Amino acid sequence: MNKLTFHKKLLAVLIDPDKTPIKNIKSICQKIELLNADIILVGGSILFNSIDKHVEELKKYTQKSVYIFPGSIYQISTQADGILFLSLLSGRNPEYLIGQQVLAAPILKHTLLDVLPVAYILIDGGRISSVQYMSNTMPIPSDKTDIVLATCYAAEYLGFKAIYLEAGSGAEKPIPFSLVQTVSQSVSIPIIVGGGIRNKEMVLNYFEVGANMVVVGTAFENDTFEFNRE
Ligand code: 1GP
């Protein structure tokens, strides 16, 4: 099992099983190699396809860590290396704060998955995101730095191992760089940033202001994203 550590800046590619036909997985793995990405996340807000087959196929063609990025309890796969054990801390819906986690915990207990507790913080990305709609929670307005910070402090005090600042898939307004900088200067746990990230410059800027992991989904799916650190 590959355990997720934040020993260096990580580029993550997000694969949504509904948008990725199984037959494309082999070529996707080749693209991920060329991109020099560090980790593959698999998941979505809602799933029409089983996540297991996608994870199994990914593991056939890549040595990279595959972590589940679950939209719900139905997205657990024992084939993966680990799971981001998310709690939607920006919201006030108990189902996504603790309900799904209680249902998932006994299942995870019988797996070898690396379970990483992550405070999932949804920030307004300029349009209603799937996360907002499906979780029935409000995102934090991106200019309310005090609320974001207070939520991040709470995440740290509650013992989460990372904070995920999420603008929502396909966000028009990705997380402001200044906000990532403020958060990274204020907490000591790793910061993951995702939502609407379109190019290499944005990724490098997020790394520069303190993000430990940057997640790219839509731009990778659309084949518009190029990144290579060498
Ligand atoms: C969504 O943060 C991820 O949960 C990725 O967003 O699809 O906009 O890259 P994009």
Residues whose N, C-alpha, C, O or C-beta is under 5 A from the ligand:
A	BS01	1GP	L14 G168 S169 G170 A171 G194 G195 G196 I197 V215 V216 G217 T218 A219
